[in-house]
Amino acid sequence: MDKQKTIKEAVTLEGIGLHTGNMSRLTFRPAPIDHGVKFVRTDLPGKPSVSADIEHVVDIARGTTLGNGEARVYTVEHVLAALAGLQIDNIIVELDSNEPPVGDGSAMPFVKRIMEAGIEEQDAERQYLELDTPLVYSEPERAVDIVVTPSETLRITFMIDYKNPALGTQYTTLMDLDKEFVSEFAPSRTFCFLSEVEMLKSQGLIKGGGLQNAVVIYDSDRGQVEVDRIRTALNLKEEAFVGKTGIINDIPLRFYNEPVRHKALDLLGDMYLIGVPVKAHFLAARSGHKANVAVAKELRALHKKKALMGKYQKGKVQPFLDVNAIMKIMPHRYPFLLIDKVLELEPEKRVVALKNVTINEPFFQGHFPGHPIMPGVLIIEAMAQAGGILLLEAVGEPQKKLVYFLGMDKVKFRRPVMPGDTIRFELNMEFYRRGICRMAGQAHVGETLVAEAELTAKVLDRDE
């Protein structure tokens, strides 16, 4: 079995941030088992940390930015690509500024320092996300497509097709991290078009950018005049000329298809935000951080779903949670446990649960003799219990928590529920903050809506 990994000793590198232009000192430090990747802002009071996961992505404009309250870390994808490529699971990344050094615009400066520190296995098994079915993401308006298919190992196939003679159509495939990452992908540098430079500067970006840390592609028909205009407008001190290769200053590429290799590198870094390594084949066309992060969110949700099944179901596939698993989460017992199974659960988003209504329900003895109808208040109670599963799992350690419902709004009963009916409850979390949650729920029998409500609840410790 694969083991988790960290580094053997602390290592440091310094430099300027690509977009902020701030000088930065970055230190990699070893971290314990199951710690994950955390950025620590040593320059801020209390040294706040930011977990490197999709829940902490706060911006994707020309890079991936992580945030936790006032603490932000810009342009983390090259650091994360280095960690993903070297298969580091647990590490502390200390920063005395808000952006890692850009280095030469690739992941190689980080890779070199980590390899100098040394990598060591830890006495814990590495967890992977493995796909059962393909995942498809598409943005037709931008001709962006990502398909993620099941695979025994991580693979990336990437294609770009810029209408520029210096780039054209490029392909690359990463088949084996151990054999290819360090030598074939980590050295690939970031790139941009000359026409983008002025726009990026006007947006307050690339303050630390230059020809020493980015490949700039010429994309104008005005020749040297346009290059000189942009140099003057931006007060750039570097000499720049239109190269014969279509690259400013004819800076040589490290690989014939270096730009698409860097795109694959960015994808690798963004997918590390899932929180666990993935065994899958990523087939990407023209994607960037926006699409990468959208796919990472879907895979993160899938990982949480599988983790819950492993936690409560012990390898069972159907249903998602049976009644024994439900009783591990919920405090309710007979005669007040009103949920029989959970079919779907997207943590912090959505739950689908079932209640099988039989004539043996104790409330039918008095509601009503000769005409059994499930009390509406118990339909709402069952709906609330389904919401409780969604809410308790969102806060973690559900066995130590209770859900108190604070309010019900827009409650409507559409038709009676009788013995023999199976009620399907569907609830969506609309708001969650500081232990307070609002959920919108519906109850169906077959295709018929029988009840609906908006529920507000609060999570409390069981001893409060």
C-alpha positions in Angstrom: 0.0 0.0 0.0 1.2 3.5 -0.7 2.2 5.5 2.3 1.7 9.2 3.1 4.7 11.4 2.6 6.2 14.6 4.0 9.7 16.2 3.8 12.6 15.4 6.0 13.6 18.9 7.0 12.7 22.5 6.5 13.9 24.4 3.4 13.5 28.0 2.3 13.5 30.0 -0.9 12.9 33.7 -1.6 11.8 35.9 -4.5 9.2 38.2 -5.9 5.5 37.4 -6.3 4.2 37.3 -9.9 1.0 39.3 -9.5 1.5 41.3 -6.2 5.2 42.1 -6.8 5.8 41.6 -3.1 9.1 40.1 -1.9 8.4 36.8 -0.2 10.2 34.2 1.9 8.7 30.7 1.6 9.6 27.9 4.0 8.5 24.2 3.6 8.3 22.4 6.9 7.5 18.7 7.7 3.9 18.0 8.9 2.4 15.0 10.7 0.2 12.3 9.3 -3.2 13.4 7.9 -2.2 17.1 8.3 -2.6 17.8 4.6 -1.2 21.0 3.0 -1.6 24.3 4.9 -0.2 27.7 4.0 0.7 29.8 7.1 1.0 33.6 6.9 3.8 34.3 9.4 3.5 38.0 8.7 0.0 38.3 10.1 -1.1 38.4 13.8 -1.7 35.0 15.1 0.0 33.4 12.1 -3.3 32.2 10.5 -3.3 29.1 8.3 -5.2 28.4 5.1 -5.9 24.9 4.0 -5.1 24.0 0.4 -8.5 22.7 -0.5 -11.3 23.7 -2.8 -13.4 25.1 0.1 -10.8 27.9 0.5 -10.5 29.0 -3.1 -11.6 32.7 -3.1 -10.4 33.9 -6.5 -9.4 32.4 -9.9 -8.4 35.5 -11.8 -5.2 34.6 -13.7 -4.3 32.2 -10.9 -5.7 30.3 -7.9 -6.0 32.3 -4.7 -6.8 30.7 -1.3 -8.3 32.5 1.6 -9.3 32.1 5.3 -10.8 35.3 6.7 -8.3 38.1 6.2 -5.5 35.7 5.3 -5.0 35.2 1.6 -2.4 33.5 -0.5 -2.2 34.3 -4.2 -1.0 32.2 -7.1 -0.6 28.9 -5.3 -0.9 26.6 -8.3 2.8 26.2 -9.0 3.5 25.3 -5.4 0.6 22.8 -5.4 1.8 21.3 -8.7 5.2 20.7 -7.2 3.7 19.0 -4.2 1.3 16.9 -6.3 4.0 15.9 -8.7 6.3 14.8 -5.9 3.3 13.2 -4.2 3.7 15.1 -0.9 0.6 14.6 1.4 1.5 16.5 4.5 3.4 19.8 4.6 3.4 23.3 6.1 4.1 26.1 3.7 5.1 29.2 5.6 5.0 32.6 3.9 6.0 36.1 5.2 3.9 37.7 2.4 0.7 37.1 0.5 2.2 35.3 -2.6 4.8 32.6 -3.2 8.0 33.6 -5.2 7.4 33.2 -8.9 10.9 32.0 -9.6 11.3 31.3 -13.3 7.6 30.9 -13.8 7.6 27.1 -13.5 7.3 24.6 -10.6 10.9 23.7 -10.8 12.3 26.0 -8.0 9.9 24.5 -5.5 10.7 20.9 -6.8 14.4 21.5 -6.4 14.1 22.7 -2.8 11.8 19.9 -1.8 14.1 17.3 -3.3 17.0 18.9 -1.5 15.1 18.6 1.8 14.4 14.9 1.1 11.1 13.1 1.1 10.1 10.5 3.7 7.3 8.0 4.0 5.0 8.2 7.0 3.4 5.3 8.9 -0.1 5.8 7.4 -1.8 4.7 4.3 -2.5 7.2 1.5 -6.1 7.6 0.6 -7.1 8.0 -3.1 -10.2 9.1 -4.9 -11.1 6.5 -7.5 -13.8 7.1 -10.1 -16.5 4.6 -10.9 -17.9 6.5 -13.9 -16.6 9.3 -16.2 -17.2 13.0 -15.2 -17.8 15.5 -18.0 -17.4 19.3 -17.8 -18.0 21.7 -20.7 -18.1 25.4 -21.4 -19.4 25.5 -25.0 -19.2 29.3 -25.2 -15.4 29.1 -24.6 -14.9 25.7 -26.3 -13.5 24.3 -23.0 -13.9 20.6 -22.3 -12.6 18.4 -19.5 -13.4 14.7 -19.3 -12.3 12.6 -16.3 -12.3 8.9 -16.7 -11.5 6.0 -14.4 -7.8 4.9 -14.4 -5.4 2.9 -12.3 -3.1 5.8 -12.0 -3.1 9.6 -12.5 -2.8 10.6 -16.2 -3.3 13.9 -18.0 -3.8 14.5 -21.7 -4.0 18.2 -22.6 -4.7 20.1 -25.9 -4.5 23.8 -26.8 -5.2 25.3 -30.2 -4.5 29.0 -30.1 -4.8 30.7 -33.4 -1.2 31.9 -33.3 1.7 30.6 -35.4 4.1 30.5 -32.4 1.7 28.1 -30.6 -0.9 26.6 -33.0 -2.2 23.3 -31.8 -0.3 21.5 -29.1 -0.8 18.2 -27.3 0.9 16.6 -24.3 0.3 13.5 -22.1 1.6 12.8 -18.6 1.5 9.1 -18.1 3.7 8.5 -15.0 4.4 11.0 -12.2 7.4 9.1 -10.9 9.1 9.0 -14.3 8.0 12.2 -16.1 7.1 14.9 -13.7 10.4 16.3 -12.6 12.2 16.2 -16.0 9.3 16.7 -18.4 6.7 18.9 -16.8 8.0 20.8 -13.7 10.4 23.0 -15.8 7.6 24.3 -18.1 7.1 28.1 -17.6 4.0 30.2 -17.6 3.2 32.1 -20.7 1.0 35.0 -21.9 0.4 37.0 -25.1 1.8 40.5 -25.7 -1.7 41.9 -26.0 -2.5 40.7 -22.5 0.4 42.4 -20.8 -1.1 45.9 -20.9 -4.5 44.6 -19.7 -3.0 42.6 -16.8 -0.9 45.6 -15.7 -4.1 47.8 -15.8 -5.8 45.3 -13.5 -3.0 45.6 -11.0 -1.6 42.2 -11.8 1.8 40.9 -13.0 3.6 43.5 -10.8 6.5 41.0 -10.5 6.3 39.6 -14.0 8.9 39.9 -16.6 10.7 38.1 -19.4 12.8 36.3 -16.8 9.7 34.5 -15.4 7.3 34.2 -18.3 7.3 33.3 -22.0 5.6 36.2 -23.9 4.0 35.4 -27.2 3.9 38.0 -29.9 0.3 38.4 -31.3 0.1 41.8 -33.1 0.5 42.8 -36.7 2.2 46.1 -36.0 5.7 44.7 -35.5 8.3 46.3 -33.2 6.1 49.5 -33.0 3.6 47.6 -30.8 6.3 46.1 -28.6 7.9 49.6 -28.1 4.5 51.1 -27.4 3.8 48.6 -24.6 7.3 49.0 -23.1 6.8 52.8 -23.0 3.2 52.6 -21.7 4.3 50.3 -18.9 7.6 51.9 -18.2 9.4 48.6 -18.7 13.2 48.8 -18.4 13.8 45.4 -20.1 14.8 45.4 -23.8 12.2 43.6 -26.0 12.1 42.8 -29.6 9.9 40.8 -32.0 11.6 37.5 -32.3 11.8 35.3 -35.4 10.1 32.5 -33.5 7.1 34.5 -32.5 8.3 34.7 -28.9 9.5 38.1 -27.6 13.3 38.3 -27.5 13.4 34.8 -29.1 13.7 33.3 -25.7 14.2 29.6 -26.4 11.5 27.1 -25.2 12.6 24.3 -22.8 10.3 21.9 -24.7 8.9 22.2 -28.2 5.4 22.2 -26.6 6.3 24.0 -23.4 3.0 26.1 -23.2 0.7 23.0 -23.2 3.0 21.3 -20.7 2.6 24.3 -18.4 -1.2 24.0 -18.8 -1.0 20.4 -17.7 1.1 21.6 -14.8 -1.6 24.1 -13.7 -4.2 21.4 -14.0 -2.1 19.1 -11.7 -1.8 21.9 -9.1 -5.5 22.8 -9.2 -6.6 19.2 -8.8 -4.5 18.9 -5.7 -7.2 21.1 -4.1 -9.5 18.0 -4.0 -7.6 17.1 -0.9 -6.6 13.6 -1.9 -4.6 12.3 -4.9 -6.9 11.0 -7.7 -6.6 7.9 -9.8 -8.1 9.1 -13.0 -7.3 10.2 -16.6 -7.9 13.9 -17.2 -8.5 14.8 -20.8 -8.6 18.6 -21.1 -9.1 20.9 -24.1 -8.4 24.6 -23.7 -9.1 24.7 -20.0 -7.8 27.2 -17.4 -8.2 27.8 -13.7 -11.9 28.5 -13.9 -12.7 25.1 -15.5 -10.1 23.3 -13.4 -11.5 24.6 -10.1 -15.1 23.7 -11.2 -14.0 20.1 -11.9 -12.1 20.0 -8.7 -15.2 21.0 -6.8 -17.2 18.1 -8.3 -14.5 15.7 -7.5 -14.1 17.0 -4.0 -17.9 16.4 -3.5 -17.5 12.9 -4.8 -14.6 12.3 -2.4 -16.7 13.4 0.5 -19.5 11.2 -0.6 -17.3 8.1 -0.9 -15.7 9.0 2.5 -19.1 9.0 4.1 -20.0 5.6 2.6 -16.7 4.2 3.9 -17.3 5.7 7.3 -20.9 4.4 7.9 -21.6 1.7 5.4 -18.5 -0.5 5.6 -18.2 -1.0 1.8 -21.9 -1.4 1.0 -23.0 0.4 -2.2 -26.8 0.4 -1.9 -28.4 2.3 -0.4 -26.1 5.2 0.3 -26.9 5.0 4.0 -29.1 2.2 5.5 -30.9 2.5 8.8 -28.0 1.2 10.8 -25.8 3.9 9.3 -28.5 6.5 10.0 -28.6 5.5 13.7 -24.8 6.1 13.9 -25.5 9.7 12.9 -28.9 10.5 14.4 -29.9 10.2 18.1 -33.5 9.3 17.3 -34.8 5.8 18.0 -38.2 3.9 17.9 -40.9 5.2 17.7 -39.5 8.5 16.6 -36.9 7.5 14.0 -38.8 8.4 10.8 -36.1 7.9 8.1 -35.4 4.4 6.7 -32.6 5.1 4.2 -30.6 7.8 2.5 -30.3 7.5 -1.3 -28.1 10.5 -2.0 -25.9 12.8 0.1 -23.8 15.7 -1.1 -22.2 17.0 2.1 -23.3 20.6 2.8 -25.5 20.7 -0.3 -28.3 18.1 -0.7 -29.8 15.0 0.7 -32.4 12.5 -0.6 -34.0 10.1 2.0 -36.9 7.6 2.1 -39.6 6.8 4.6 -41.5 3.6 4.1 -45.0 4.1 5.6 -46.6 0.9 6.9 -49.9 0.2 8.8 -47.7 -0.8 11.8 -46.8 2.8 12.5 -48.0 3.5 16.1 -49.6 6.8 15.2 -52.2 5.1 12.9 -54.0 3.6 15.9 -55.5 7.0 16.7 -55.0 9.0 13.4 -57.6 8.0 12.4 -59.4 4.7 13.2 -60.8 3.3 10.0 -59.1 6.0 7.9 -55.3 6.0 8.6 -53.5 9.2 7.5 -49.9 10.1 8.5 -50.0 13.3 10.6 -48.7 16.3 8.7 -46.5 17.3 11.6 -44.8 13.9 11.4 -44.2 14.3 7.7 -42.4 17.6 8.5 -40.5 15.9 11.4 -39.3 13.2 9.0 -38.3 15.9 6.5 -36.4 17.6 9.4 -34.6 14.4 10.3 -33.4 14.0 6.7 -32.1 17.6 6.9 -30.5 16.8 10.2 -28.4 14.1 8.5 -27.2 16.7 6.0 -26.5 19.3 8.6 -24.8 17.0 11.2 -22.4 15.6 8.7 -21.5 19.1 7.5 -20.2 20.0 11.0 -18.3 16.7 11.6 -18.5 14.4 14.6 -22.3 14.1 14.4 -22.3 11.7 17.4 -21.4 14.7 19.6 -24.0 17.1 18.1 -27.8 17.7 18.1 -29.9 19.6 15.6 -32.5 22.0 17.1 -35.0 23.3 14.6 -35.7 27.0 15.1 -38.4 27.6 12.6 -40.6 26.4 9.7 -41.8 28.6 6.9 -44.0 28.2 3.8 -45.3 24.8 5.1 -47.8 23.3 2.7 -49.5 19.9 2.6 -50.6 18.8 -0.9 -52.2 15.4 -0.4 -52.6 12.8 2.4 -49.9 10.1 3.0 -51.3 6.6 3.8 -50.0 3.1 4.6 -48.1 1.6 1.7 -46.7 5.0 0.6 -43.0 5.6 0.3 -42.1 9.2 0.9 -39.0 10.6 -0.8 -37.6 13.7 0.9 -35.3 16.0 -1.0 -33.6 18.9 0.8 -31.2 21.5 -0.4 -29.0 23.6 1.9 -29.6 27.2 1.1 -27.6 28.9 3.9 -25.1 27.7 6.5 -23.2 30.0 8.8 -22.0 29.8 12.4 -24.1 26.7 13.1 -27.3 28.2 11.7 -28.8 26.5 8.6 -31.7 27.1 6.3 -32.9 24.2 4.1 -35.7 24.0 1.4 -37.4 20.6 1.5 -40.0 18.7 -0.5 -41.7 15.4 0.1 -42.9 13.2 -2.8 -44.9 10.0 -3.1 -44.0 8.7 -6.5 -44.1 11.8 -8.7 -46.7 13.6 -6.5 -45.6 16.4 -4.2 -47.2 15.8 -0.8 -45.6 18.4 1.3 -43.0 21.2 1.3 -41.4 23.5 3.8 -38.4 25.8 4.5 -36.6 24.7 7.7 -34.2 26.7 9.9 -32.0 24.8 12.4 -29.1 25.2 14.7 -26.4 22.7 15.6 -25.5 22.4 19.3 -23.2 20.2 21.3 -25.1 17.4 23.0 -24.1 18.6 26.5 -25.3 22.2 26.0 
